[in-house]
Amino acid sequence: MFADLVILNIGSLVTPYISPPIKGEDMNKVKTLSNAFIAIKDGLILDFGEGDYGKYINKSTLIHDADGKLVIPGLIDSHTHLVHGGSREQEFALKIAGVPYLEVLRKGGGILSTVKNTRESTKKELYIKALNSLNEMLYLGVTTVEAKSGYGLNLETEIKQLEVSKELNMMHHIDIISTYLGAHATPKEYSGKKDEYIESVIRDLKVIKEKDLAKFVDIFCEDSVFNLCDSRKILSEAINLGFEIKIHADEIVSLGGGGLAVELHASSADHLMAVSNEDITKLANSNVIANLLPSTSFYLNKDYAKARQMIEQGCALSISSDYNPGSSPSENLQFSMQLGANKLRMSPSEILNAVTINAAYHLRIDDKVGSIEIGKNADLVIMNSNNLEYIFYHYGINHVNDVFKKGQLVVQSRELV
């Protein structure tokens, strides 16, 4: 069978190869090929290797010369708050002064400030803002994104956010996996009536399901937000309705959100900067992915998650940007990866597994993306490097040269096509 496209002269091809979830010491294992090729047919990987590629080429086959550079799978940003209105630079001085985030939230700032902006934004305004962020992510090598709602805190605006994500998924090169996060905070109109708001979220779950607007349901399980009982109630109903679930867990206070994620068989427990040793053990004995967000720790000047302890105890880790307007206002997953090396003390191979196959696993798309494997989507990134280590050593820049999405060249020579 002839290929539609052959990428050749790949100096170093690096990819996960172990079936996910990749846990513990296996996270440091990747496959590396030199002077390699990738043959692509109908947007899928037809073959790859170090051998002869001539049998895949005819007069109509396109050739792309990787010029001796590094090729890795398309990056997956598996925790973002992509669609939102406005920004929160007015809170930046409070952050620098050390005002705790939960105190800002109690005063009507934080999430509630973005809720106001998102409710007041038109669908077109939200679409254009999110589109610009997606273009930036693609330029940085991201080919799949998880996008949460959670800045509406009422059914109308939550639907507006999720519809924007759905429309962007249909027109943009990046694949978008949507998550309903109605339980992100208690809105002002329900002040002092959190239980009533929880019931409204549960009612809204049925509408979100009927409209097929989200694959996952998430909740901010945190002190002064939603406790374990609240979280169990909402997430259990989500499971009953057929949703997969995720949990913002143990970000600021150790409440036991990581353990709840294991109890409810969540696909991921996210943040985990304050997770207890007991819950690390529970996560290690499960297939729940510990989704770490080091850019949030960086921006909030908070402690970083205990990645080394998690890996040594046998957890499966992923890394995401947590792009959002308050605690991680950056679309740059590469910077999150570099923080994973410098602050989480993860190896380049561990980080590659974390932003590809393990991320794909907890988004439940690892049969299609996350590794360079025959039959999977040809989501590929050519980096301006001849080895994996260099992209962590030389930090703070974009290392992407070219990006392919399902075999289509969408970034060429550092420019969007």
N, C-alpha and C positions, 0 to 999 in steps of 0.2 A: 504493500500500500504506500502510495506517495503522500508526502506531507504537504500541507498548505504553506508551512513555514518551518525553517530549520534555523535555530540559533546555534552558531558554531564559534569556535575559538574562545570557549569559556575557560578562562584561566583557572578558576576554582568554582566548582558547583558544590554548595553546601546545603543539605536538607535533613530534616528529621526523617527517621526511618522506622522507629518503633511505634507500634499501635498505641494510641492514647487510651486513657490518660497516662502520660509519661511521668513517672514519680521518682522521687529520691535520687539516687546516684545515676539512674538511667537518664536523668535530665541533662547530664553532661555528655551524652552520646549523640553524635550526628554522623551522617555519611558525607564524605568529602571526595570529590572526583576532580582530576586535573585534566586540562586540555579536553574538555567535554563538549557535548552537543545536546540539544533538546529538539526533538522532532514533534511538530504540533499539527493536528488534523481536526477540523471542525471545532476549534476552540479548546480541545482536550490534548493532553500529553500522550502522544503516540508512542514515543520511546525516548530514552536518554541514556547517556553513558560515555565511555571513553573510546569506544570502538569506531568502526566505519559507519558513516552516516550516508554514504553515497546511494544506498538502495532506496532512500526516502526522497530523493531529489529527481524531479523531471523539469521540463521547460517552464512549467507554471509555478513551481515552488519558489517562494520568496526566501531570500537568505538574509539573515541579520548577523553581522559580525560583532561579537561581544568584546573584541579587541583585548583579550586576555584578562578581562575584568571578572569580579565576583558575581555569581548569580545565586539568589536565594528565593524561596517562595514569597509570594506577596504577603505583606505584613497585615495582621488582623488586629484592629483596635477594638477590643471586646468590652469596653466600658466607656461610653461617652454620653453626654447630655447635649446632643447635637443641636436640637431645635429649641431655641429660646429667644426671647426679646431682650434688647438692651444689653447693658454691661454694668459692672459694679466698681469702676475705678474710684468712685467716691468713698468706698470703704477701705481703700488701699492704705490710707494713713492710719486707720484704726488697726489694721493688721500689723503694720510696722510698729505701732505703739504697744502691741501685745495684747489687745483686747480679745478675749476668747471668742471663738466663732459662735458658740452657743449663746453667749451674751448678746452678740450682734443680732442673732436670730430672734431672741426674746424681745428686742427693741424694734422689731419690724423690718430689720435689714436681712441680709443673707438671702435665703431662698425666697422669702416673702417679697423682697424687693424685685427679684426677677419675675415672680408671679405677677406682680402688678404690670410690669413691662410686657410680659407675654400676653396677658389678657388684653392689653390695649393695642397690641400689634395686629395688623391685618395678616391674613394667611399669606398674601404675596410678600409682605415684609419679612415674615419668618422664613419663607421659602428662599428668598434671595440671600438672606444672612447665612442660612444653613448651606446653601449652594456654594457660597464663597469658602466656607470652612471645608466642605468636601473637596473642592478643588485644591486647597492647600494640603489636605491629607493625601490626596492622590499624588501630588507633586513630591510628597515625602515618602512615597512607596507603600501607602496603605491601600489595599484593594477590597477589604471588607470591614464594615463598621457596625457595632451595636449602638443603637440610638434610643435613649430613654425619653419618655415624656416626664411629667412631674413638676412642670412650671405653670400648670393651669390650676390644679387643685379644685377644679370644677369640671363637670362632664364636657361642657361645650369646648373649653380651651384644651383639655386633654385630648379630645377628638381632633381638634384643630392641629395640635402638635403631631399626632400620630398620622393624620392624613398628609401632612407635609412630608413626613418621613416616607410614607408609602409612595407618594408622587415622585419624590427624589429617587427612590429605589428603581422606579420604572424608567427614568430618563438618564440617570447618571451612571458612569462606568463602575463606580464603587457599589458593591452589594450592601444593602442596609438591612439589618435584623432589628426589629422593633420590640421595645419593652415598655409596658405600662407601669408607671411609677406614681400612681395617684396618691399613694401613702408616702409622700416625700416630706411633708410637714402638715400641720393643721392650719388651714387658712384663717384669716382674721375674722371672717363671718361666723366661724365655729369656735371662736375663742372661749375657753372654759367648757366647751361641749365636744371634747375629742371623741367620746364614744358615739355621738351622733354622726360625726364625720366618718368614723370607721364604718358605720352602717351604710353611709352614702357611697363610700368606696366599694364596698361589697356589692351594692346594687349596680354600680357602674361597671363592675367586672363583666356582668352579663351582657351589657351593651357592647363593650369592647370586643367581647368574644363573638357576638352576633355579627358585628361589622368586620370581623377578621382583621383587626388593626394591630394586633401584637401577638408575638409568639411567646413572650415571657412576661411575668409579673415580678416586680421588685418592691422592696420596702426599705425605708431608712430606719433600721433598728438601732436606736441610740437614746442615750439619756436625754430627757426633756422632749423627745420626739415620739417614737413608737417603741414601747417596751416589748419584752419577749411574748407576753400574753397577746398584745395587740397584733404582733407580727404573725404569731401562730394562727390567729383567727383569720386574718386576711389571706395569708398564703395557703392555708388549708382549703379555703373556699376557692381560691384560684386553681389549686390542684384538682378539686372536684369538677371544675368547669373545663378541664383539659389543658390548662396552661402549664408550661414549664416555669420554674421559679428561680429567682436569685435573691440575695440578701446583701444590702449594705450593712456590714457586720463589724462591730468592735473597732470602729474608726477612732473614736475619742475616749470612750469609756468601755471597760470590759464588762459587757452585759451577758455574754454567752451566745451572741449571734452566730458565731462559728459553729458551736455545738448544735444550735437550732437548724442551721443549714444541713448538717449531717442527718439530724433527726427527720427532716422533711425531704431528704434526698434532692436538695437544690442542685442546680447545675454548677453554681459557683457561690462562694462567699467572698465578698469584695471589701477591700481596704485592709482590715485585720491588723492595723498598727498596734491596737491594744489587746489583741487576742491573748487569752490565757494559755498557759502550758497544757492544761487539761484539754482545751479545745483544739490545740495543735495536734495532740495525740489522736483525738477523734477524727480530725480532718485527714491525718495520715492513714487511718484505717478505713477510709472511705474513698469514693471516686469523685468527691466534690473538689472542684478546682479552687485553690486559693488564689484569687485574682488580685494582685498587688498593684498599687497605684502610686509609685514613688514621686511623681510630679506633684501630687497633692501634699505629701510630706515636705517637699522642697519649698513649695509656695507658702505653706502655712507655718514653716519653721517648726515642724513637729517631728517626733521620733519616726524612724522608718520601720517598716514591718520586719519581723525576724526571719528573713528569707533563708539564711544559712541554717538556722535551727529547724525550720520547716522542711527544708530539703534533706537534712541529715536524719530527720525522723521519718521521712518517706512520703511527704506531701507532694502533690502535683501542683505546680505553679504556672500562672500566666501573668503577664504584665500588660497594663493598659494606660492610656493617657489620662483618663477621667476628665477629658475636655469639658469644661463647664465655666460659667461666668464668674463664679465666686472663689472656688478653692483650687482650680487648675485651668486658668484661662489661656491654654495653649493647645493647639492641634498637633503638636510635634511629638509623635510617638517615638521617633529616634532619640529625642532627648530623654524620654522616660526609660528607654533601653539603656542609655548611657548612665543614667542614675542607677539603674539596676546593677550595673557593673561597679560603679564607684561607691554607692551608698548601701546597696543590698549585698554587695560582694558576691554577685553571681558571675559565673564564667560566661564567655561569649556563646558557647554551645548551649548552656542552660537558658540564656536569654533568647536565643533563636527558637528553641522549643517552646518557650513561654509566649512568644508573640506570633507563633504560627500554629503548630498542631494542637497544643493544649488550649489555646484560645478557640480554635475551630471546634475542639471537642466540647467545650462548655457552651458554645453556641449551637451545638448539634448539627454541624455542617462538615465534620471531619471526613466524611465520605466524598466530599467534593473539593475541598481546599485544605491548606495547611502544610502540605509537603509536595515535593516534586516526585510524582508517582504516576505510573502509567494509568490512564483512564480518568485522572483528576483534571479539573480546570487548569488551563495554562495561565495561572496567575503568577507572574514572575517579576522579579526586580533585578536589574543590573546595577551594581554599585560601583562607584568610582574608587575601587580598591581591588587589590589582587588577593586579599585574604579577609577572613571574618573579623580578626582581632582589630584591624585598623579602624573599623567604624566605631569602636568603643574608645580606642586610644585617642583619636582625633575627634573631640566632642564639640557639640554646639553648632555644627553645620549640617547641611543636607548632603548626604553621600550618594543620593540617587542619580543615576545617569538616564536609565530607561525603565519604563514600566509597561508590562503586558497584562491585559485583563482578558481572560478567556481567549488568549492568542492574538488579541488586537493590541497594536502599539498605541498606548494612550499618553505616555510621556516619552519624549525623544530628546536626547541631549539636554536634559534638565528643563525642558519646556513642555507644557501641556499641548497635546496634539488636538 
